[in-house]
Amino acid sequence: MSEGNPFRCFQGRFLRDVILIALAILALTFLGRRFSPGTAPRLAIAVVQALLMAWFVVMTVLTIRRLDELMLKLHLEAIAISFTVTAALIAGWGMLELAGAPRIDWSLCAWPLMALLWSVAVAIRNRQYR
Amino acid sequence: MTNHVRELRSERDWSQGALAEQLGVSRQTVNAIETGKYDPSLPLAFKIAALFDLAIEDVFEPDDKPKRRPATPAGERSKR
């Protein structure tokens, strides 16, 4: 792994844990479909999914806090960019939907979009500090 | 802001990686500071100066040095 890789902190253990969390959420989604909405097992599965998402957030924050100050600045700028661009896209597309554009389920698209924008912003900013 | 980190590091024959390790930052951060692409935080700047056993102003200089105002006696100040 190269020293200048800004995603180094998200490799190894973090990446492994994210993959495990994603797989667990996916498996629980399929399991939850076996139960009717509003039943106790379905609610319990939803709570576990929410807790897994919360754990993902905690892991991300802890990983970012361990970064040195240049990397921290770079990642926080990238997060700010990805957050605002995603918010603008969702709001903009919402207006287009009102005008007749096809409906998009942002609950599925928002996270990958933010992750993509974050990665692109980090890669671009990282080049400037090399 | 300009700095003398590269000269000071070279004088001591330290690599960027060695300096980064002593400062607890990445080598890229040291490189970005040396090339003037990144201005370190005040705590890191103090840490760098302490490592070289120098005052912070001997390591870092502002691009435009502010003109120092002549010192005002304490009595003068209290009259205002």
Backbone of each chain as ProteinMPNN parsed JSONL, in Angstrom:
{"seq_chain_A": "MSEGNPFRCFQGRFLRDVILIALAILALTFLGRRFSPGTAPRLAIAVVQALLMAWFVVMTVLTIRRLDELMLKLHLEAIAISFTVTAALIAGWGMLELAGAPRIDWSLCAWPLMALLWSVAVAIRNRQYR", "coords_chain_A": {"N_chain_A": [[0.845, -1.207, 0.0], [0.569, 2.182, -0.832], [2.132, 5.078, 0.643], [0.902, 7.503, 0.157], [-1.763, 6.964, -0.149], [-4.983, 7.923, 0.291], [-7.093, 6.401, 1.117], [-6.235, 4.466, 2.686], [-6.805, 4.176, 5.372], [-9.31, 3.099, 5.326], [-9.077, 0.563, 4.559], [-8.33, -2.932, 5.066], [-9.18, -3.874, 8.307], [-11.432, -2.202, 8.626], [-12.692, -2.26, 6.1], [-13.279, -4.972, 5.911], [-15.107, -5.234, 8.046], [-17.16, -3.53, 7.152], [-18.053, -4.856, 4.881], [-19.027, -7.19, 6.075], [-21.085, -6.092, 7.65], [-22.748, -5.054, 5.64], [-23.474, -7.407, 4.307], [-24.819, -8.722, 6.38], [-26.982, -6.975, 6.8], [-28.254, -7.197, 4.353], [-28.91, -9.943, 4.348], [-30.629, -9.986, 6.54], [-32.658, -8.423, 5.523], [-33.8, -10.074, 3.571], [-34.601, -12.135, 5.243], [-36.434, -10.803, 6.856], [-38.522, -10.385, 5.109], [-39.995, -12.674, 5.219], [-41.726, -12.429, 7.253], [-44.774, -10.848, 8.283], [-45.432, -7.304, 7.929], [-45.227, -5.33, 10.877], [-45.311, -7.356, 12.691], [-43.806, -8.976, 15.572], [-41.273, -10.398, 15.089], [-40.488, -9.216, 12.651], [-40.209, -6.543, 13.363], [-38.158, -6.784, 15.233], [-36.068, -7.635, 13.614], [-35.765, -5.359, 12.029], [-34.887, -3.56, 13.956], [-32.397, -4.658, 14.615], [-31.117, -4.273, 12.174], [-31.052, -1.489, 12.108], [-29.363, -1.032, 14.284], [-27.018, -2.147, 13.317], [-26.45, -0.349, 11.253], [-25.997, 1.898, 12.811], [-23.677, 1.072, 14.092], [-21.978, 1.019, 11.925], [-21.778, 3.751, 11.41], [-20.506, 4.622, 13.774], [-18.074, 3.233, 13.54], [-17.029, 4.438, 11.222], [-16.694, 7.102, 12.054], [-14.85, 6.768, 14.159], [-12.69, 5.762, 12.728], [-12.064, 7.915, 11.04], [-11.364, 9.811, 12.936], [-8.935, 8.92, 13.764], [-7.157, 9.706, 11.902], [-4.375, 11.625, 10.577], [-3.76, 15.219, 10.7], [-3.749, 16.421, 8.101], [-4.911, 14.475, 6.442], [-7.335, 14.289, 7.738], [-8.44, 16.817, 7.262], [-8.662, 16.651, 4.498], [-10.485, 14.497, 4.174], [-12.739, 15.47, 5.572], [-13.412, 17.7, 4.057], [-14.095, 16.399, 1.714], [-16.284, 14.906, 2.591], [-18.066, 16.966, 3.186], [-18.47, 17.993, 0.61], [-19.592, 15.729, -0.701], [-21.891, 15.359, 0.817], [-23.356, 17.784, 0.43], [-23.669, 17.817, -2.367], [-25.107, 15.429, -2.796], [-27.437, 15.996, -1.316], [-28.381, 18.186, -2.79], [-28.812, 16.946, -5.25], [-30.846, 15.086, -4.6], [-32.882, 16.802, -3.778], [-33.171, 18.307, -6.125], [-33.875, 16.313, -7.977], [-36.264, 15.568, -6.853], [-37.879, 17.736, -7.466], [-37.93, 17.432, -10.222], [-39.288, 15.034, -10.35], [-41.821, 15.829, -9.594], [-42.459, 17.133, -11.863], [-42.788, 15.099, -13.58], [-40.722, 13.294, -14.039], [-39.097, 10.016, -13.831], [-39.567, 8.061, -10.815], [-37.205, 7.825, -8.19], [-35.775, 5.574, -5.886], [-34.394, 6.811, -3.279], [-33.49, 5.821, -0.883], [-32.029, 3.628, -1.404], [-30.16, 4.523, -3.246], [-28.826, 6.792, -2.242], [-26.709, 6.32, -0.344], [-24.638, 4.799, -1.782], [-24.137, 6.763, -3.725], [-23.224, 8.952, -2.207], [-20.91, 7.795, -1.161], [-19.468, 7.377, -3.493], [-19.123, 10.034, -4.432], [-17.672, 11.078, -2.294], [-15.331, 9.523, -2.444], [-14.346, 10.342, -4.952], [-13.957, 13.091, -4.491], [-12.026, 12.993, -2.447], [-9.913, 11.756, -3.806], [-9.333, 13.683, -5.768], [-8.622, 15.987, -4.227], [-6.49, 14.895, -2.838], [-4.524, 14.636, -4.769], [-3.695, 17.23, -5.041], [-2.166, 17.671, -2.804], [0.059, 16.187, -3.089]], "CA_chain_A": [[0.0, 0.0, 0.0], [1.422, 3.361, -0.892], [2.012, 6.026, 1.747], [0.014, 8.604, -0.2], [-3.122, 6.488, -0.419], [-5.861, 8.498, 1.311], [-8.119, 5.435, 1.517], [-5.542, 3.424, 3.441], [-7.473, 3.999, 6.673], [-10.563, 2.37, 5.138], [-8.784, -0.787, 4.093], [-8.065, -3.859, 6.172], [-10.244, -4.242, 9.239], [-12.634, -1.396, 8.359], [-13.327, -2.787, 4.884], [-13.829, -6.291, 6.252], [-16.297, -5.027, 8.885], [-18.227, -2.931, 6.33], [-18.593, -5.933, 4.035], [-19.812, -8.062, 6.966], [-22.309, -5.363, 8.017], [-23.598, -4.993, 4.446], [-24.017, -8.756, 4.085], [-25.781, -9.002, 7.459], [-28.19, -6.175, 6.54], [-28.903, -7.809, 3.191], [-29.493, -11.22, 4.782], [-31.766, -9.679, 7.421], [-33.74, -7.915, 4.675], [-34.471, -11.245, 2.997], [-35.24, -12.853, 6.358], [-37.575, -9.992, 7.304], [-39.632, -10.515, 4.152], [-40.778, -13.887, 5.551], [-42.711, -12.07, 8.277], [-45.674, -9.744, 7.911], [-45.084, -6.029, 8.567], [-45.893, -5.059, 12.15], [-45.157, -8.472, 13.638], [-42.643, -8.839, 16.46], [-39.991, -10.774, 14.456], [-40.145, -8.234, 11.611], [-39.723, -5.353, 14.064], [-36.868, -7.129, 15.841], [-35.079, -7.652, 12.521], [-35.544, -3.954, 11.646], [-34.069, -2.943, 15.024], [-31.023, -5.162, 14.442], [-30.574, -3.58, 10.994], [-30.757, -0.105, 12.507], [-28.183, -1.076, 15.157], [-25.863, -2.389, 12.438], [-26.172, 0.926, 10.581], [-25.406, 2.771, 13.832], [-22.318, 0.591, 14.287], [-21.227, 1.48, 10.754], [-21.503, 5.185, 11.618], [-19.49, 4.714, 14.844], [-16.799, 2.765, 12.97], [-16.525, 5.449, 10.285], [-16.234, 8.269, 12.831], [-13.624, 6.379, 14.875], [-11.612, 5.634, 11.738], [-11.692, 9.26, 10.593], [-10.719, 10.519, 14.054], [-7.56, 8.427, 13.934], [-6.335, 10.226, 10.816], [-3.565, 12.794, 10.926], [-4.541, 16.431, 10.419], [-3.923, 16.674, 6.662], [-5.902, 13.513, 5.945], [-8.617, 14.654, 8.353], [-8.929, 17.975, 6.493], [-9.017, 16.154, 3.165], [-11.707, 13.685, 4.255], [-13.877, 16.292, 5.99], [-13.809, 18.486, 2.876], [-14.763, 15.483, 0.779], [-17.6, 14.578, 3.159], [-18.906, 18.162, 3.0], [-18.828, 18.05, -0.816], [-20.504, 14.634, -1.04], [-23.173, 15.6, 1.502], [-24.122, 18.864, -0.21], [-24.03, 17.429, -3.739], [-26.179, 14.428, -2.692], [-28.655, 16.697, -0.883], [-28.851, 18.993, -3.923], [-29.334, 16.019, -6.27], [-32.129, 14.522, -4.139], [-33.882, 17.884, -3.834], [-33.37, 18.642, -7.542], [-34.629, 15.239, -8.628], [-37.622, 15.647, -6.298], [-38.61, 18.726, -8.277], [-38.141, 16.823, -11.543], [-40.344, 14.02, -10.18], [-43.098, 16.552, -9.607], [-42.715, 17.518, -13.257], [-43.05, 13.909, -14.383], [-39.545, 12.419, -14.2], [-39.297, 8.745, -13.113], [-39.301, 8.091, -9.383], [-35.996, 7.099, -7.76], [-35.784, 5.21, -4.463], [-33.122, 7.348, -2.773], [-33.018, 5.063, 0.281], [-31.043, 2.671, -1.921], [-29.147, 5.194, -4.07], [-28.124, 7.893, -1.581], [-25.444, 5.89, 0.271], [-23.581, 4.574, -2.79], [-23.824, 8.039, -4.378], [-22.375, 9.716, -1.289], [-19.609, 7.12, -1.08], [-18.773, 7.636, -4.761], [-18.721, 11.444, -4.448], [-16.647, 11.198, -1.255], [-14.099, 8.944, -2.99], [-13.855, 11.193, -6.041], [-13.468, 14.338, -3.886], [-10.77, 12.691, -1.731], [-8.87, 11.491, -4.813], [-8.967, 14.955, -6.414], [-7.926, 16.829, -3.244], [-5.232, 14.243, -2.486], [-3.54, 14.944, -5.823], [-3.172, 18.585, -4.832], [-1.227, 17.687, -1.678], [1.184, 15.276, -3.34]], "C_chain_A": [[0.87, 1.243, 0.0], [1.104, 4.325, 0.24], [0.989, 7.112, 1.452], [-1.422, 8.189, -0.476], [-4.08, 7.005, 0.659], [-6.943, 7.54, 1.794], [-7.518, 4.301, 2.357], [-6.279, 3.095, 4.755], [-8.753, 3.177, 6.545], [-10.333, 0.963, 4.584], [-8.558, -1.687, 5.309], [-9.307, -4.13, 6.994], [-11.548, -3.504, 8.939], [-13.407, -1.973, 7.175], [-13.996, -4.134, 5.166], [-15.135, -6.141, 7.058], [-17.463, -4.446, 8.085], [-18.88, -3.998, 5.457], [-19.484, -6.858, 4.872], [-21.137, -7.395, 7.35], [-23.278, -5.344, 6.835], [-24.261, -6.341, 4.178], [-25.079, -9.102, 5.135], [-27.089, -8.245, 7.219], [-28.991, -6.787, 5.38], [-29.609, -9.108, 3.581], [-30.724, -10.977, 5.662], [-32.957, -9.136, 6.622], [-34.532, -9.077, 4.085], [-35.221, -12.043, 4.067], [-36.507, -12.126, 6.808], [-38.781, -10.12, 6.395], [-40.512, -11.736, 4.427], [-41.865, -13.578, 6.565], [-43.549, -10.877, 7.819], [-45.228, -8.451, 8.601], [-45.881, -5.83, 9.856], [-45.777, -6.185, 13.156], [-43.852, -8.304, 14.415], [-41.326, -9.252, 15.787], [-39.524, -9.748, 13.417], [-39.568, -6.963, 12.251], [-38.343, -5.61, 14.669], [-35.756, -7.112, 14.788], [-34.742, -6.208, 12.109], [-34.668, -3.239, 12.68], [-32.613, -3.377, 14.879], [-30.356, -4.465, 13.251], [-30.182, -2.144, 11.342], [-29.511, -0.045, 13.385], [-26.91, -1.309, 14.337], [-25.463, -1.111, 11.699], [-25.503, 1.895, 11.557], [-23.949, 2.378, 14.081], [-21.422, 1.032, 13.124], [-20.84, 2.961, 10.921], [-20.392, 5.365, 12.66], [-18.117, 4.323, 14.301], [-16.179, 3.812, 12.054], [-15.962, 6.644, 11.048], [-14.923, 7.947, 13.551], [-12.438, 6.29, 13.914], [-11.137, 7.013, 11.299], [-10.947, 10.017, 11.701], [-9.277, 10.071, 14.269], [-6.607, 8.996, 12.879], [-5.466, 11.378, 11.291], [-4.235, 14.039, 10.331], [-4.733, 16.739, 8.933], [-4.996, 15.754, 6.079], [-7.304, 13.827, 6.487], [-9.256, 15.808, 7.577], [-9.453, 17.518, 5.127], [-10.351, 15.381, 3.195], [-12.915, 14.525, 4.655], [-14.356, 17.194, 4.843], [-14.596, 17.62, 1.904], [-16.161, 15.107, 1.277], [-18.558, 15.754, 2.954], [-19.384, 18.262, 1.552], [-19.861, 16.968, -1.135], [-21.881, 14.845, -0.401], [-23.991, 16.656, 0.76], [-24.552, 18.487, -1.632], [-25.177, 16.407, -3.714], [-27.504, 15.098, -2.306], [-29.254, 17.504, -2.046], [-29.463, 18.106, -5.005], [-30.704, 15.465, -5.877], [-33.227, 15.588, -4.231], [-34.216, 18.233, -5.288], [-34.203, 17.604, -8.262], [-36.071, 15.206, -8.127], [-38.483, 16.622, -7.093], [-38.913, 18.17, -9.661], [-39.247, 15.764, -11.486], [-41.722, 14.662, -10.217], [-43.487, 16.95, -11.03], [-42.89, 16.307, -14.168], [-41.871, 12.988, -14.603], [-39.77, 11.116, -13.42], [-38.872, 8.83, -11.652], [-38.046, 7.276, -9.06], [-36.108, 6.818, -6.274], [-34.432, 5.621, -3.874], [-32.619, 6.589, -1.556], [-31.971, 4.03, -0.148], [-29.871, 3.384, -2.605], [-28.285, 6.196, -3.303], [-26.76, 7.481, -1.023], [-24.353, 5.614, -0.761], [-23.165, 5.877, -3.489], [-22.895, 8.883, -3.501], [-20.981, 9.116, -1.21], [-18.79, 7.397, -2.339], [-18.252, 9.072, -4.798], [-17.594, 11.702, -3.445], [-15.297, 10.701, -1.826], [-13.496, 9.836, -4.061], [-13.255, 12.482, -5.456], [-12.143, 14.114, -3.153], [-9.636, 12.501, -2.745], [-8.393, 12.793, -5.46], [-8.146, 15.828, -5.455], [-6.561, 16.231, -2.888], [-4.13, 14.547, -3.515], [-2.899, 16.314, -5.606], [-2.145, 18.64, -3.706], [-0.017, 16.785, -1.912], [2.44, 16.031, -3.705]], "O_chain_A": [[1.823, 1.328, 0.775], [-0.022, 4.388, 0.731], [0.295, 7.59, 2.35], [-2.211, 8.985, -0.986], [-4.003, 6.578, 1.811], [-7.636, 7.827, 2.77], [-8.188, 3.324, 2.69], [-6.366, 1.944, 5.183], [-9.234, 2.619, 7.531], [-11.273, 0.27, 4.195], [-8.597, -1.223, 6.448], [-10.341, -4.551, 6.476], [-12.63, -4.091, 8.988], [-14.624, -2.151, 7.241], [-15.114, -4.399, 4.725], [-16.126, -6.821, 6.793], [-18.616, -4.817, 8.305], [-20.102, -4.037, 5.312], [-20.561, -7.258, 4.431], [-22.182, -8.046, 7.374], [-24.474, -5.585, 6.999], [-25.449, -6.411, 3.864], [-26.107, -9.699, 4.816], [-28.173, -8.797, 7.409], [-30.218, -6.878, 5.422], [-30.755, -9.344, 3.198], [-31.731, -11.674, 5.541], [-34.112, -9.354, 6.988], [-35.763, -9.075, 4.092], [-36.317, -12.553, 3.833], [-37.523, -12.755, 7.105], [-39.922, -9.984, 6.838], [-41.635, -11.824, 3.93], [-42.81, -14.35, 6.731], [-43.084, -10.018, 7.069], [-44.709, -8.486, 9.717], [-47.074, -6.131, 9.908], [-46.099, -6.012, 14.332], [-42.933, -7.603, 13.991], [-40.341, -8.522, 15.901], [-38.334, -9.448, 13.312], [-38.593, -6.388, 11.767], [-37.466, -4.747, 14.618], [-34.65, -6.635, 15.043], [-33.58, -5.879, 11.87], [-33.818, -2.421, 12.329], [-31.701, -2.559, 15.005], [-29.178, -4.111, 13.31], [-29.131, -1.651, 10.931], [-28.699, 0.872, 13.258], [-25.859, -0.739, 14.629], [-24.276, -0.827, 11.538], [-24.572, 2.615, 11.197], [-23.09, 3.242, 14.26], [-20.256, 1.373, 13.321], [-19.717, 3.359, 10.61], [-19.463, 6.148, 12.465], [-17.121, 4.996, 14.567], [-14.972, 4.051, 12.092], [-14.882, 7.139, 10.727], [-13.996, 8.758, 13.553], [-11.323, 6.693, 14.248], [-9.934, 7.251, 11.198], [-10.014, 10.771, 11.427], [-8.491, 10.783, 14.894], [-5.395, 8.791, 12.955], [-5.779, 12.032, 12.286], [-5.174, 13.92, 9.544], [-5.777, 17.266, 8.547], [-5.868, 16.189, 5.328], [-8.309, 13.656, 5.798], [-10.449, 15.784, 7.275], [-10.519, 17.932, 4.671], [-11.222, 15.59, 2.351], [-14.009, 14.315, 4.131], [-15.555, 17.421, 4.681], [-15.613, 18.036, 1.35], [-17.101, 15.002, 0.491], [-19.719, 15.561, 2.594], [-20.546, 18.573, 1.292], [-20.882, 17.248, -1.763], [-22.908, 14.544, -1.009], [-25.175, 16.453, 0.491], [-25.666, 18.801, -2.05], [-26.11, 16.502, -4.512], [-28.551, 14.81, -2.886], [-30.467, 17.506, -2.257], [-30.484, 18.447, -5.602], [-31.61, 15.383, -6.706], [-34.337, 15.323, -4.692], [-35.379, 18.428, -5.641], [-35.1, 17.927, -9.04], [-36.988, 14.862, -8.873], [-39.658, 16.365, -7.358], [-39.991, 18.392, -10.213], [-40.032, 15.609, -12.422], [-42.663, 14.116, -10.793], [-44.665, 17.087, -11.359], [-43.11, 16.451, -15.371], [-42.009, 11.981, -15.297], [-40.54, 11.098, -12.459], [-37.949, 9.563, -11.295], [-37.85, 6.181, -9.588], [-36.484, 7.691, -5.492], [-33.453, 4.879, -3.96], [-31.44, 6.692, -1.218], [-31.134, 3.614, 0.652], [-28.735, 2.914, -2.553], [-27.134, 6.426, -3.672], [-25.772, 8.194, -1.199], [-23.247, 6.141, -0.635], [-21.991, 6.071, -3.805], [-21.914, 9.451, -3.981], [-19.987, 9.842, -1.195], [-17.582, 7.621, -2.271], [-17.096, 9.311, -5.146], [-16.67, 12.464, -3.729], [-14.271, 11.37, -1.702], [-12.287, 10.063, -4.082], [-12.179, 12.913, -5.872], [-11.241, 14.948, -3.231], [-8.536, 13.022, -2.561], [-7.195, 12.983, -5.675], [-7.096, 16.346, -5.832], [-5.595, 16.961, -2.664], [-2.959, 14.692, -3.163], [-1.734, 16.535, -5.936], [-1.334, 19.564, -3.66], [0.831, 16.638, -1.032], [3.48, 15.419, -3.948]]}, "seq_chain_B": "MTNHVRELRSERDWSQGALAEQLGVSRQTVNAIETGKYDPSLPLAFKIAALFDLAIEDVFEPDDKPKRRPATPAGERSKR", "coords_chain_B": {"N_chain_B": [[2.433, 31.092, 4.054], [5.821, 30.576, 4.81], [8.326, 28.044, 5.343], [11.064, 26.427, 7.111], [11.378, 23.752, 7.239], [12.286, 21.673, 5.554], [15.053, 22.291, 5.175], [15.954, 22.2, 7.827], [15.41, 19.57, 8.47], [17.039, 18.229, 6.652], [19.549, 19.063, 7.542], [19.775, 17.59, 9.839], [19.842, 15.157, 8.82], [17.582, 13.553, 8.525], [15.019, 11.444, 7.31], [11.97, 12.059, 5.454], [10.054, 10.3, 6.305], [11.049, 9.516, 8.804], [10.895, 11.888, 10.226], [8.151, 12.283, 10.094], [7.26, 10.141, 11.603], [8.213, 10.813, 14.136], [6.664, 13.008, 14.602], [4.174, 12.021, 14.566], [2.54, 11.985, 12.333], [1.546, 11.517, 8.841], [3.855, 10.643, 6.161], [3.206, 11.985, 3.892], [1.997, 14.275, 4.869], [4.167, 15.629, 6.02], [5.638, 16.063, 3.698], [3.83, 17.704, 2.295], [3.835, 19.931, 3.949], [6.512, 20.764, 3.761], [6.682, 21.446, 1.068], [5.084, 23.581, 1.007], [2.432, 23.325, 0.488], [0.619, 22.799, 2.385], [-0.353, 24.254, 5.381], [0.576, 23.689, 8.649], [-1.36, 22.857, 11.635], [-1.558, 24.908, 14.605], [-0.795, 23.457, 17.011], [0.7, 21.354, 15.807], [2.676, 22.79, 14.488], [4.056, 23.905, 16.658], [4.979, 21.55, 17.749], [6.725, 20.69, 15.761], [8.622, 22.75, 15.838], [9.581, 22.395, 18.442], [10.725, 19.906, 18.201], [12.886, 20.437, 16.593], [14.214, 21.963, 18.325], [13.867, 24.73, 18.381], [12.514, 28.105, 18.252], [9.114, 28.771, 17.358], [8.855, 30.803, 15.452], [11.279, 30.695, 14.225], [11.121, 28.605, 12.576], [8.767, 28.781, 11.088], [7.477, 31.285, 8.933], [5.456, 34.099, 8.315], [4.083, 35.003, 5.104], [3.661, 37.717, 4.575], [5.071, 39.694, 6.728], [3.647, 41.038, 9.625], [3.775, 44.48, 10.559], [5.456, 45.361, 13.452], [3.921, 46.882, 16.191], [5.022, 49.638, 18.134], [5.892, 48.981, 21.501], [3.574, 49.752, 24.029], [3.679, 51.613, 26.983], [2.453, 50.302, 30.103], [1.056, 52.094, 31.723], [0.248, 54.047, 29.909], [-1.616, 52.66, 28.406], [-3.673, 52.214, 30.217], [-4.697, 54.723, 30.511], [-6.344, 55.172, 28.346]], "CA_chain_B": [[3.443, 30.909, 5.097], [6.998, 29.809, 4.381], [8.941, 27.348, 6.475], [12.415, 25.899, 6.905], [11.349, 22.358, 7.706], [13.144, 20.819, 4.715], [16.462, 22.558, 5.497], [16.234, 21.715, 9.186], [15.39, 18.1, 8.425], [18.243, 17.796, 5.93], [20.705, 19.295, 8.436], [19.822, 16.494, 10.829], [19.92, 13.915, 8.045], [16.389, 12.754, 8.782], [14.141, 11.259, 6.141], [10.601, 12.562, 5.691], [9.355, 9.262, 7.073], [11.524, 9.561, 10.198], [10.308, 13.087, 10.848], [6.702, 12.029, 10.224], [7.069, 9.21, 12.72], [8.424, 11.544, 15.392], [5.567, 13.968, 14.771], [2.901, 11.292, 14.622], [1.72, 12.283, 11.147], [1.971, 10.718, 7.688], [4.954, 11.223, 5.379], [2.586, 12.916, 2.952], [1.774, 15.537, 5.579], [5.482, 16.283, 6.105], [5.954, 16.518, 2.341], [2.939, 18.828, 1.964], [4.302, 21.094, 4.728], [7.799, 21.195, 3.194], [6.478, 22.056, -0.254], [4.236, 24.758, 1.197], [1.054, 23.074, 0.035], [-0.242, 22.687, 3.564], [0.114, 24.923, 6.599], [0.154, 22.836, 9.777], [-2.104, 23.48, 12.733], [-0.661, 25.508, 15.595], [-0.142, 22.427, 17.838], [1.713, 20.621, 15.042], [3.78, 23.733, 14.247], [4.82, 23.951, 17.912], [5.633, 20.241, 17.896], [7.841, 20.691, 14.812], [9.635, 23.665, 16.375], [10.165, 21.771, 19.641], [11.552, 18.786, 17.752], [14.148, 21.015, 16.092], [14.746, 22.753, 19.437], [13.852, 26.126, 17.929], [11.255, 28.828, 18.474], [8.216, 28.56, 16.215], [9.108, 31.822, 14.42], [12.514, 30.342, 13.514], [10.777, 27.531, 11.62], [7.684, 29.258, 10.216], [7.415, 32.737, 8.743], [4.316, 34.505, 7.471], [4.508, 35.586, 3.821], [3.738, 39.161, 4.818], [5.257, 39.887, 8.163], [2.967, 42.24, 10.111], [4.686, 45.431, 11.197], [5.261, 45.359, 14.9], [3.621, 48.182, 16.776], [5.892, 49.874, 19.283], [5.283, 48.607, 22.784], [2.991, 50.879, 24.767], [3.798, 51.407, 28.432], [1.204, 49.883, 30.745], [0.354, 53.281, 32.21], [-0.36, 54.709, 28.743], [-2.761, 51.883, 27.991], [-4.78, 52.358, 31.17], [-5.272, 56.065, 30.402], [-7.305, 55.222, 27.241]], "C_chain_B": [[4.615, 30.107, 4.525], [7.593, 29.104, 5.606], [10.299, 26.784, 6.089], [12.51, 24.427, 7.301], [12.305, 21.479, 6.893], [14.625, 21.01, 5.052], [16.826, 21.967, 6.853], [16.291, 20.188, 9.236], [16.656, 17.57, 7.757], [19.492, 17.964, 6.792], [20.892, 18.138, 9.415], [19.877, 15.115, 10.163], [18.76, 12.968, 8.351], [15.624, 12.581, 7.469], [12.776, 11.851, 6.485], [9.829, 11.58, 6.567], [9.744, 9.292, 8.545], [10.924, 10.755, 10.927], [8.809, 12.877, 11.095], [6.417, 11.131, 11.426], [7.215, 9.929, 14.064], [7.281, 12.508, 15.683], [4.21, 13.283, 14.915], [1.956, 11.648, 13.495], [2.209, 11.422, 9.984], [3.111, 11.427, 6.96], [4.41, 12.254, 4.384], [2.349, 14.283, 3.598], [3.089, 16.325, 5.679], [5.859, 16.854, 4.741], [5.118, 17.744, 1.96], [3.353, 20.098, 2.718], [5.581, 21.655, 4.089], [7.624, 21.912, 1.859], [5.546, 23.273, -0.179], [2.8, 24.579, 0.738], [0.088, 23.024, 1.199], [0.407, 23.391, 4.745], [-0.359, 24.114, 7.802], [-0.657, 23.604, 10.808], [-1.093, 24.047, 13.733], [-0.017, 24.443, 16.501], [0.957, 21.668, 17.092], [2.925, 21.516, 14.765], [4.661, 23.836, 15.496], [5.609, 22.664, 18.118], [6.874, 20.167, 16.991], [8.981, 21.551, 15.364], [10.336, 23.037, 17.587], [11.104, 20.633, 19.255], [12.914, 19.276, 17.24], [14.827, 21.896, 17.146], [14.868, 24.23, 19.04], [12.531, 26.785, 18.33], [10.405, 28.697, 17.213], [8.49, 29.558, 15.082], [10.427, 31.576, 13.679], [12.254, 29.266, 12.463], [9.746, 28.035, 10.606], [7.691, 30.779, 10.147], [6.186, 33.074, 7.918], [4.843, 35.122, 6.176], [4.65, 37.094, 3.932], [3.848, 39.349, 6.316], [4.529, 41.136, 8.615], [3.969, 43.159, 10.801], [4.4, 45.471, 12.687], [4.98, 46.772, 15.39], [4.557, 48.409, 17.95], [5.158, 49.56, 20.578], [4.785, 49.84, 23.521], [3.164, 50.634, 26.263], [2.443, 51.121, 29.061], [0.376, 51.08, 31.216], [-0.391, 54.001, 31.101], [-1.665, 54.015, 28.366], [-3.959, 52.13, 28.914], [-5.439, 53.734, 31.098], [-6.39, 56.118, 29.372], [-8.697, 54.839, 27.661]], "O_chain_B": [[4.424, 29.097, 3.848], [7.384, 29.52, 6.746], [10.64, 26.678, 4.911], [13.58, 23.928, 7.65], [13.034, 20.656, 7.447], [15.366, 20.038, 5.198], [17.862, 21.321, 7.01], [17.107, 19.601, 9.947], [17.265, 16.604, 8.218], [20.383, 17.115, 6.778], [22.013, 17.766, 9.764], [19.948, 14.076, 10.82], [18.932, 11.751, 8.424], [15.599, 13.481, 6.629], [12.469, 12.109, 7.649], [9.06, 11.971, 7.445], [8.901, 9.121, 9.425], [10.504, 10.656, 12.08], [8.276, 13.236, 12.145], [5.456, 11.343, 12.165], [6.452, 9.691, 14.999], [6.965, 12.793, 16.838], [3.229, 13.899, 15.332], [0.736, 11.624, 13.657], [3.18, 10.68, 10.128], [3.313, 12.632, 7.11], [5.062, 13.252, 4.079], [2.485, 15.318, 2.946], [3.115, 17.534, 5.45], [6.338, 17.984, 4.64], [5.632, 18.699, 1.378], [3.236, 21.204, 2.191], [5.713, 22.864, 3.901], [8.337, 22.87, 1.561], [5.262, 23.909, -1.195], [2.046, 25.545, 0.612], [-1.119, 23.188, 1.023], [1.572, 23.151, 5.065], [-1.557, 23.878, 7.961], [-0.641, 24.835, 10.846], [0.087, 23.698, 13.7], [1.188, 24.507, 16.744], [2.01, 21.372, 17.656], [4.064, 21.053, 14.803], [5.887, 23.853, 15.387], [6.744, 22.678, 18.593], [7.921, 19.658, 17.389], [10.143, 21.144, 15.362], [11.554, 23.147, 17.726], [12.138, 20.42, 19.889], [13.941, 18.624, 17.427], [15.873, 22.494, 16.894], [15.867, 24.883, 19.341], [11.567, 26.112, 18.697], [10.941, 28.528, 16.118], [8.376, 29.216, 13.905], [10.671, 32.173, 12.63], [13.073, 29.047, 11.57], [9.846, 27.747, 9.414], [7.882, 31.466, 11.15], [5.904, 32.405, 6.924], [5.93, 35.699, 6.159], [5.621, 37.678, 3.452], [2.884, 39.193, 7.065], [4.757, 42.207, 8.053], [4.869, 42.716, 11.514], [3.254, 45.597, 13.118], [5.69, 47.721, 15.059], [4.857, 47.472, 18.689], [3.967, 49.836, 20.726], [5.489, 50.844, 23.623], [2.828, 49.557, 26.755], [1.416, 51.631, 28.612], [-0.851, 51.075, 31.119], [-1.499, 54.5, 31.297], [-2.669, 54.655, 28.054], [-5.099, 52.239, 28.461], [-6.57, 53.918, 31.549], [-7.28, 56.964, 29.461], [-9.611, 54.836, 26.837]]}, "name": "protein", "num_of_chains": 2, "seq": "MSEGNPFRCFQGRFLRDVILIALAILALTFLGRRFSPGTAPRLAIAVVQALLMAWFVVMTVLTIRRLDELMLKLHLEAIAISFTVTAALIAGWGMLELAGAPRIDWSLCAWPLMALLWSVAVAIRNRQYRMTNHVRELRSERDWSQGALAEQLGVSRQTVNAIETGKYDPSLPLAFKIAALFDLAIEDVFEPDDKPKRRPATPAGERSKR"}
